[in-house]
Amino acid sequence: MPGGLFAPDEVLASWNFNFVDPPRGGRHVVITTAVLLSLTYCVVALRLWARLRLAKSAGIDDALIIAGMIPLTLLAVAVCLSMTTFGMDKHVWNSRSDELVNARKIAMTSELLYMVTTCTTKVSILLFYRRLAAGTITPTFQWMCYAAIAFVILYFIIFFFDILFLCTPLNSFWLLADHKWKTQYRTEFHCQDEGAVLVSSAAISAFQDLLACCLPMVLLWKLHIPGRQKLALGAIFSVGVFLCICAILRGTAIFHTYYRTYDMTWESHPAWLWLSIEAHLAVVCASAPALKTFFKHTLKDYTRGKSSDAYNNSSQGNGPSRFSRFGGVFDEFIPPGESDGMGSIFGGTRGSGLRSSSSDSGMYGGRGGAITALPKLCGRGKNSVPWENPVDSELELVYIKRKLPSSGSGDFD
């Protein structure tokens, strides 16, 4: 079936107009958007708590996420208004000319807000990758991140202004929805192929999402850790694959709206839905590594009492304690010279780092010495340098200094 923005006269003649009590739809788009916006605010709050209060390692990527929440909130409001006030909830033949004009205004506004919030989120993710890899592997990965950032910025500039000036003069973009105006001024405006621009934008966005998923895999490939740990870390970063799927589905829905139907309002509901899902989940996925930090510290507090009991048992000669799995770099004592696989992340054996600062104080430092794990990261020799952020537990590339109490005490400081 052919389609387009404007139905030919024979199609218009077949429509049954109903301006009194037309059927309405799009409620699922409003509900989904409201739920996702609430979820996104909660996730961003946890992200900031983890970065500012727990890890104390906030960066430009966090600032961009905060900035991106402004257009994201406006986008959510625009999507909800389009389905409740501006005519997108009705069939095109049941909408008056003024409603269609408003629908075109809200459509352009939403597309521009989508471009701002998604590109801001993508740059934030790429800056996080760059910060994560600083001082750990060759500069090639960092330059790959910079190239990807340049790609996203170039994409934003081109398509933002392309969407903004789809029609000249600018107001003809929404006024042409008025059939009388379009007939009267048909020679005084010019418009691009709107569907082609939006489908191309969705396709490139999907490619960028895929690129953002593949880049951290290069970093993981450099880490000499067991396959199970690589899978766990890979799962955190591969959640962006769902964003790629969302972009593809949005592009498919846009193609259907512009080329397979003349009912531009009602049939655009899937495109609006996937636009909202992609924009919100991009922020959620960008915050996944920080959420890992938050939950590790939360579980650490829950298991601290058990860790204290285990340490008390060890101090009474019952064997080495099993430290809380979420409380530090290691979860059990590893004799010097042995490795459980994690040590290879740091370019050495993990057990060799767990020693008391007092050489004559025994295994645990009976005089209250500090147990220190100061690893070298992702490499060996002169290129192996400590992680630049002392406490940054994403990807487990951290070093944590803990002090054991004097003999007779049963917990950490």
Secondary structure, DSSP 8 states (H G I E B T S, - for coil): ----SS--HHHHHH-----SS-----HHHHHHHHHHHHHHHHHHHHHHIIIIIIS----HHHHHHHHHHHHHHHHHHHHHHHHHTSSTTS-GGGS-HHHHHHHHHHHHHHHHHHHHHHHHHHHHHHHHHHHHHTTTS-HHHHHHHHHHHHHHHHHHHHHHHHHHTSEESTTHHHHTTSHHHHHHTTTS-EE--HHHHHHHHHHHHHHHHHHHHHHHHHHHHHS---HHHHHHHHHHHTTHHHHHHHHHHHHHHHHHHHHS-S-TTGGGHHHHHHHHHHHHHHHHHHTHHHHHHHHHHHHHHHHHHHHHHHHHHHHTTS------TTSSS-SS---TT---SGGGGGTS-SGGG-EESSTTSTTTTTT--EEE-----SS-GGG----SSSS--GGG----EEE---TT--S--
